[in-house]
Amino acid sequence: MNSVAGDEADTVDAGNPGFGPEPFSIWGDIRFANDAFLQAKVQGNVQAEKKIVVASGAEVSGRVRGGDVCVLGKIEGGLEAMGQVWIKAGARLRKQCVAPALRIEPGADFRGELRVGCGRA
């Protein structure tokens, strides 16, 4: 299993946000300047300036923030979006979801506080 910790997490190649086919773990917060497709286990927060997809099998222990957010994996620390949020079948979201618009598919697991249509997230 690949892993990145501490200051190294700040230098991960954001041009390849999936980090490859092997399981990948990151300890620390990460930020993407553009769209991101996250295929990693992150012990920290994740932020993308635009759209972020938390892939099936991906796990985030902290908070996810982005423009539009699509959840196929697991987020334990809640999420905040400036646009649309999709929680797909098989996905798991805990703590909080704050967004102007939300779609939850049957089979998704969301438990926590919900604030939708609040103007600014």
C-alpha positions as CSV (number, residue, x, y, z in Angstrom):
1,M,0.0,0.0,0.0
2,N,1.3,3.5,-0.9
3,S,1.2,6.2,1.7
4,V,2.1,9.9,2.2
5,A,2.3,11.6,5.5
6,G,3.0,15.1,6.9
7,D,4.6,17.7,4.6
8,E,4.8,15.1,1.8
9,A,1.0,15.3,1.5
10,D,1.3,18.9,0.3
11,T,3.5,17.9,-2.6
12,V,1.4,15.0,-4.0
13,D,1.0,15.3,-7.8
14,A,-2.5,16.9,-8.1
15,G,-2.2,16.4,-11.8
16,N,-2.9,12.7,-11.1
17,P,-5.5,12.9,-8.3
18,G,-6.4,9.2,-8.5
19,F,-2.8,8.2,-7.5
20,G,-3.0,4.9,-9.5
21,P,-4.7,1.6,-9.1
22,E,-3.1,0.5,-5.8
23,P,-4.7,1.4,-2.5
24,F,-3.2,4.7,-1.4
25,S,-3.3,6.4,2.0
26,I,-2.6,10.0,2.9
27,W,-2.2,11.4,6.4
28,G,-2.9,15.2,6.3
29,D,-5.1,17.7,4.5
30,I,-5.0,17.8,0.7
31,R,-6.2,20.5,-1.8
32,F,-6.8,20.4,-5.5
33,A,-6.8,23.5,-7.7
34,N,-9.1,21.9,-10.3
35,D,-11.5,18.9,-10.6
36,A,-10.5,15.8,-8.6
37,F,-11.3,12.1,-8.7
38,L,-10.2,10.8,-5.3
39,Q,-9.3,7.1,-5.1
40,A,-7.5,7.1,-1.7
41,K,-7.9,6.8,2.0
42,V,-7.4,10.2,3.5
43,Q,-6.8,10.8,7.2
44,G,-7.6,14.6,7.0
45,N,-9.6,17.1,5.0
46,V,-10.0,17.3,1.3
47,Q,-10.8,20.4,-0.7
48,A,-11.2,21.0,-4.5
49,E,-11.8,24.3,-6.1
50,K,-14.1,22.8,-8.6
51,K,-15.8,19.3,-8.8
52,I,-14.7,16.4,-6.6
53,V,-15.6,12.8,-6.9
54,V,-15.0,10.6,-3.9
55,A,-14.7,7.2,-5.7
56,S,-16.1,3.9,-4.6
57,G,-13.5,2.5,-2.2
58,A,-12.2,5.9,-1.2
59,E,-12.5,7.0,2.4
60,V,-12.1,10.5,4.0
61,S,-12.0,10.8,7.8
62,G,-12.2,14.6,7.7
63,R,-14.4,17.1,5.9
64,V,-14.8,17.4,2.1
65,R,-15.3,20.8,0.5
66,G,-15.8,21.5,-3.2
67,G,-17.8,23.2,-5.9
68,D,-19.9,20.1,-6.9
69,V,-19.4,16.9,-4.9
70,C,-20.2,13.4,-6.0
71,V,-19.9,10.7,-3.2
72,L,-19.5,7.0,-4.2
73,G,-17.2,6.1,-1.2
74,K,-17.2,7.1,2.5
75,I,-16.9,10.5,4.1
76,E,-16.9,10.5,7.9
77,G,-16.3,14.3,8.6
78,G,-19.2,15.8,6.6
79,L,-19.2,17.8,3.4
80,E,-19.8,21.3,2.2
81,A,-20.4,22.2,-1.4
82,M,-20.9,25.5,-3.3
83,G,-23.0,23.6,-5.9
84,Q,-24.7,20.3,-6.4
85,V,-24.1,17.2,-4.1
86,W,-24.8,13.6,-5.3
87,I,-24.8,10.8,-2.8
88,K,-24.8,7.6,-4.8
89,A,-26.1,4.1,-4.0
90,G,-23.5,2.4,-1.8
91,A,-22.0,5.7,-0.6
92,R,-21.8,6.6,3.1
93,L,-21.8,10.2,4.5
94,R,-21.7,11.1,8.2
95,K,-22.0,14.3,10.3
96,Q,-23.2,17.0,8.0
97,C,-24.1,17.9,4.4
98,V,-24.3,21.6,3.5
99,A,-25.2,22.5,-0.1
100,P,-27.6,24.5,-2.3
101,A,-28.8,21.3,-4.0
102,L,-28.7,17.6,-3.0
103,R,-29.6,14.3,-4.6
104,I,-29.6,11.1,-2.5
105,E,-30.0,7.8,-4.4
106,P,-31.8,4.8,-2.9
107,G,-29.2,2.7,-1.2
108,A,-27.0,5.6,0.0
109,D,-26.3,5.9,3.7
110,F,-26.5,9.4,5.2
111,R,-26.7,10.1,8.9
112,G,-26.3,13.6,10.2
113,E,-27.3,17.2,9.9
114,L,-28.7,18.4,6.6
115,R,-28.7,22.0,5.3
116,V,-29.9,22.3,1.7
117,G,-30.8,25.5,-0.3
118,C,-29.0,27.8,2.1
119,G,-27.7,30.1,-0.6
120,R,-24.0,30.0,0.3
121,A,-22.8,26.7,1.8
